[in-house]
Amino acid sequence: MKAAGLTKRVTLHTLRHSFATHLLENGTDIRIIQVLLGHNNLSSTARYTQVATDTIRATQSPLDRLSLEVTPPG
């Protein structure tokens, strides 16, 4: 905690959350994270992964890649 300059309380549980979140944000498949955390159910892993707003915002929708031309009714 001190070496990282953190002022808030840090527990092993906090470290698990951070570990899972950083892996997910760096593109690790959530099923791999599930195995690393030792979870039987993916829903348990999902509770550990807090995805940053910037990561969500940067995710491109497959619909954005479509080239659609809109023709007004005439």
ChimeraX attribute file (.defattr): number of C-alpha atoms within 10 A of each C-alpha:
attribute: neighborCount
match mode: 1-to-1
recipient: residues
	/A:1	10
	/A:2	6
	/A:3	5
	/A:4	6
	/A:5	7
	/A:6	9
	/A:7	8
	/A:8	7
	/A:9	7
	/A:10	10
	/A:11	10
	/A:12	8
	/A:13	10
	/A:14	11
	/A:15	11
	/A:16	14
	/A:17	17
	/A:18	15
	/A:19	16
	/A:20	24
	/A:21	20
	/A:22	16
	/A:23	15
	/A:24	19
	/A:25	16
	/A:26	9
	/A:27	8
	/A:28	13
	/A:29	11
	/A:30	17
	/A:31	14
	/A:32	13
	/A:33	21
	/A:34	19
	/A:35	13
	/A:36	12
	/A:37	16
	/A:38	11
	/A:39	13
	/A:40	10
	/A:41	11
	/A:42	13
	/A:43	10
	/A:44	13
	/A:45	20
	/A:46	16
	/A:47	10
	/A:48	19
	/A:49	20
	/A:50	14
	/A:51	14
	/A:52	12
	/A:53	8
	/A:54	9
	/A:55	11
	/A:56	10
	/A:57	8
	/A:58	8
	/A:59	8
	/A:60	9
	/A:61	8
	/A:62	7
	/A:63	8
	/A:64	8
	/A:65	8
	/A:66	8
	/A:67	7
	/A:68	8
	/A:69	6
	/A:70	6
	/A:71	6
	/A:72	5
	/A:73	4
	/A:74	3
